[in-house]
């Protein structure tokens, strides 16, 4: 690896975005002696901004703010994918951007992401791109019911999606998508949802945290079980798909690939996240090198750390529903009194329903024990 590509402390890492993923990256970077500069369109005091040396607040396309941001940093990464492409281009012209613009541009838009998967021959659900109601009608006829309509851009945690069943009126369903491209996907009768989080270095080396199992509630990740309760051959398929995506994108950085497992043990890609991922949070406690430290290493041009899972773990999301009121914190005794549970809060002041406010991870001798004890803690916390 060319030493010119290596960024060492106390250089500054620039983070586009002020959310919790940037916050956890900032924790790792500061621990290793790097400075952290955050550019975010959130108000001052964002989750990442609270831990940054410098927080710059405003539009990602404000030229003056970008100049100020880029003057402060040696290398740049994005903590979420929905960064305007104009910003990505401006950054890439002046500083190393890892992952690169192509990877972020492709994966921030479901249409481009699906076309990439198809062009690479990577297994995913059959799909059609639609721009109007007539095309929607044709797509549903070709793919059959049930199927799913998904907005092409800015969809996450189940937002911008509509399941089409035998009873669905397509004219009415299209009203939520009219004026924008949408992707219609065939329904996949999956038996499990899994994901793989890992990193690919500048030299093409790769390291993954293994295949984990995800359970959702109301389209939002509820728990992640590491390792996934699947056959070894199924886990191997998932790891192979992750590698195919990473190589196809010429990816540099930490990346998550979410996948469906079918009844026959087959695996297909659902979505790609060009960044650390909620389902990788367990790695902070359960892996030799967690996903955020790995992200720091990759974007700074350092060799990858050992990523293996050393202890079975279950991660549980903490949504605003757990808070008794929007500004009254829960009693955290159920987590903090447990000898193998770790609490992570994201520094968000307003605890709205369905908003990710934090998570906790429980380690166990096996996933059965970890899951049982995580569910017990979750039940004690309750929800409003």
Buried (B, 14 or more C-beta within 10 A) or exposed (E): EEEEBBBEEEBBBBBBBBBBBBBBBBBBBBEBEBBBBBBBBBEEEBBBBBBBBBBBBBEBBBEEBBEBBBEBBBBBBBBBBBBBEEBBEBBBEEBBBBBBBBBBBBBBBBBBBBBBBEEBEBBBBBBBBBBEBEBBBEBBEEBEBBBBBBBBBEBBBEEBBBEBEEEBEBEEBBEEBEEEBBBBBBBBEBEBBBBBBBBBBBEEEBBBBBBBBBBEEEEBBBBBBBBBBBEEEBBEBBBBBBBBBBEBBEBBBBBBBBBBBBEEEBBBBBBBBBBBBBBBBBBBBBBBBBBBBBBBBBBBBBEBBEBEBEBBBBBBBBBBBBBEEEEEEBEBEBBEEBEBBBBBBBBBEEBEEBBBBBBBBBBBEEBEBBBEBBBEBBEBBEBE
